[in-house]
Amino acid sequence: MQQPLVSIVMPAYNAEKYIAESVSSILSQTYKNFELLIADDCSTDRTKEILSSFKDSRISFYHNDTNQGYLKTCNKLLSLCKGEFVTFQDADDISVPGRIEKQVNEFLKDKELGICTSNSVMIDSEGKKIMSRKWAIDYEKFRTDADYEALLCGATIMLKNDLLKEIGLYHEYFNRLGGEDYEWFFRAVCKGKGKHINDELYLYRIHNSAVKVNNTAPCTIYIHDIIHEIRSRFILTNEYLLDGEHETELKSLEEKFEKEFRDEPSKAFRIKANGAIALKQYGNFLKLSWAAFKADPLNSKNYTATLTSIYNRFKGIIYNLIKPD
């Protein structure tokens, strides 16, 4: 029996350090019937040159003349997918060899399945493990309870192309803000049956040059509050805040959340610093903590947060040293 075609989309921007390993992890998959769609988003490093070294008929290359950003580049690739199933591969991440095969098998076992996700492992710039992301997903709860957070690496999402056509692409409201995959995932879950695989099939890389790490714009932080409001409204009233008819309400929500950061200029730096130390990015932690102090030197929250973060980090290190095998 012919294996169904899987479309894998890979937006790439300034990924010269990692992209060869990332592409190779797809070419080494045990599942062979796939198309890999790669778009270089006007990189300024050697990304495009490295990509040109791959000679595999399953790869289709697309290059943006101007930088479009992750969301628009992803949407471009998603609209070109020909496979029965669609999934993602970020240009600095790694898929374990059996990833695609295991996910496709879930669809073959259950014809009603529309979405399949998996656990993942977070790695650093050198490929060393930071932490496992073993999170079970209760699809029904995510569909019906806005307070329930489905913790997942968005790149592990595989869905039927028919479902993709039904729910549409990433919403451009999220362009250069982040969170587009989470809101899109919610739309997919509302329309299709989901299954989560407990296996760690994807290695998600965190490094100092990552956009998410360095972007301290408040809107990139409170966008998750906006998504919560979008989910809540849809669950309660079946109204979709991004349908073009609720722009005034959206602006009001943005102003509400933005005001919290205007009133407390150091808040964004403090939140990002806490995230950096949790990811063992100590240089970024110090840089962001210092930025918080400079932004609001008299705010005691900055000192408390910094000391608490350091204490919790050292406590975790000591625990790992003394815990029984």
Buried (B, 14 or more C-beta within 10 A) or exposed (E): EEBBBBBBBBBBBBBBBBBBBBBEBBEEBEBEBBBBBBBBBBBEEBBBEBBEEBEEEBBBBBBBEEEBBBBBBBBBBBEBBEBBBBBBBBBBBBBBBBBBBBBBBBBEEEEEBBBBBBBBBBBBBEEEEBEEBEBEBEBEEBBEEBEEBBEBBBBBBBBBBEBBEBBEBBBEBBBBBBBBBBBBBBBBBBEBBBBBBEBBBBBBBBBEEBEEBEBBEBBBBBBBBBBBBBBBBBBEEEEBBBEEEBEEEBEEBBEEBEEBBEEBBBBBBBBBBBBBBBBBBEEBBBBBBBBBBEBBEEBEEBEEBBEEBBEEBEEEEEEEEEEEE
